[in-house]
Amino acid sequence: MTASTVTTSRSTFLRLALALDAVVTGVNGLGYLAGADLLTDLLGPGTAPLRGIGAFLVVYSLAVGLLARRKSVNPAATMTVIALNIAWALGSVLAVVTGLIGFTTVGALWAVAQALVVGLFAALQIIGLRRLR
């Protein structure tokens, strides 16, 4: 394994973890963009924050999806994805605990559930990176 790329079949698990992250994140982002008006009452934040989050998630999912599809897996880029996923998970929990976002009860539960899923993606990606060694 070189420091910059890995092209072996050992990268299959990591590619799958990245691709799953990209798909789930993209669908979530599109849901926020398309359904912001409906989701505001259910989750709590206003339509503008939901659309902003949705736009970010769509762009992020495209970047992660491109990383998953590359011929050569870039460990440094993957570490960035892992770090961002961990930050997202922790930030989601912090947003619920502090009440800064104004979540409803359903919104708080949704944010914690998302944090768990995103944390799982990070864990799977860490496992995938370790399998490259």
C-alpha positions in Angstrom: 0.0 0.0 0.0 1.3 3.4 -0.9 0.6 6.4 1.3 -1.6 8.0 -1.4 -3.6 5.3 -3.1 -4.7 1.7 -3.0 -6.2 -0.2 -5.9 -6.4 -3.8 -4.7 -9.5 -5.8 -4.0 -8.9 -5.1 -0.3 -10.6 -1.7 -0.9 -14.0 -3.3 -1.7 -15.3 -3.0 1.9 -14.2 0.6 2.1 -15.7 1.5 -1.2 -19.0 -0.1 -0.1 -19.0 1.9 3.1 -18.3 5.1 1.3 -21.0 4.4 -1.4 -23.6 3.6 1.3 -22.7 6.8 3.1 -23.1 8.7 -0.2 -26.4 7.2 -1.1 -28.0 7.6 2.4 -26.6 11.2 2.8 -27.8 12.2 -0.7 -31.3 10.9 -0.2 -31.5 12.6 3.2 -30.3 15.9 1.6 -32.8 15.7 -1.2 -35.5 15.0 1.3 -34.6 18.2 3.2 -34.5 20.2 0.0 -37.8 18.9 -1.4 -39.7 18.6 1.9 -38.4 21.5 3.9 -41.9 23.1 4.2 -43.4 19.9 5.5 -40.5 18.9 7.7 -40.3 22.2 9.5 -43.4 21.5 11.7 -42.3 17.9 12.3 -38.6 18.5 13.1 -38.5 22.1 14.4 -35.9 24.0 12.4 -37.2 26.5 9.9 -37.3 25.9 6.1 -34.1 27.9 5.5 -31.9 25.9 7.8 -33.4 22.6 6.5 -32.7 23.7 2.9 -29.2 24.8 3.8 -28.5 21.4 5.5 -30.1 19.6 2.5 -27.9 21.5 0.0 -24.7 20.7 2.1 -25.7 17.1 2.3 -26.3 16.7 -1.4 -22.9 18.3 -2.2 -21.2 16.2 0.4 -22.8 13.0 -0.9 -21.6 13.7 -4.4 -18.0 14.2 -3.1 -18.2 11.0 -1.1 -19.7 9.1 -4.0 -16.9 10.3 -6.3 -14.4 9.1 -3.8 -16.1 5.7 -3.6 -16.0 5.3 -7.4 -12.4 6.2 -8.0 -10.0 3.5 -9.3 -7.6 4.3 -6.5 -8.8 4.8 -2.9 -7.2 7.8 -1.3 -6.7 7.1 2.4 -6.1 10.8 3.2 -9.4 11.8 1.5 -11.1 8.9 3.3 -9.8 10.1 6.7 -11.3 13.5 5.9 -14.7 11.9 5.3 -14.3 10.0 8.6 -13.4 13.2 10.4 -16.4 15.0 8.9 -18.7 12.2 9.8 -17.5 12.2 13.4 -17.9 16.0 13.5 -21.4 15.7 12.1 -22.4 13.0 14.6 -21.1 15.0 17.6 -22.5 18.2 16.3 -26.0 16.6 15.9 -25.9 15.4 19.5 -24.6 18.8 20.7 -27.4 20.6 18.8 -30.0 18.4 20.6 -28.4 18.8 24.1 -28.0 22.6 23.8 -31.4 23.2 22.2 -29.9 25.8 19.9 -31.6 24.4 16.8 -35.1 24.4 18.3 -35.9 20.7 17.6 -39.2 19.3 18.4 -39.2 16.0 20.2 -39.4 14.1 16.9 -36.7 16.4 15.5 -34.4 15.6 18.5 -35.0 11.9 18.1 -34.3 12.2 14.3 -31.1 14.1 14.9 -29.8 11.5 17.4 -30.8 8.7 15.0 -28.9 10.4 12.2 -25.9 10.8 14.5 -25.9 7.1 15.2 -26.1 6.3 11.5 -23.3 8.8 10.6 -21.2 7.4 13.4 -21.8 3.9 12.0 -20.6 5.1 8.6 -17.4 6.5 10.2 -16.8 3.2 12.0 -17.3 1.2 8.8 -14.9 3.5 7.0 -12.3 3.1 9.7 -12.6 -0.7 9.4 -12.3 -0.4 5.7 -9.1 1.7 6.0 -7.7 -0.9 8.4 -8.4 -3.6 5.9 -6.1 -1.9 3.5 -3.0 -2.5 5.6 
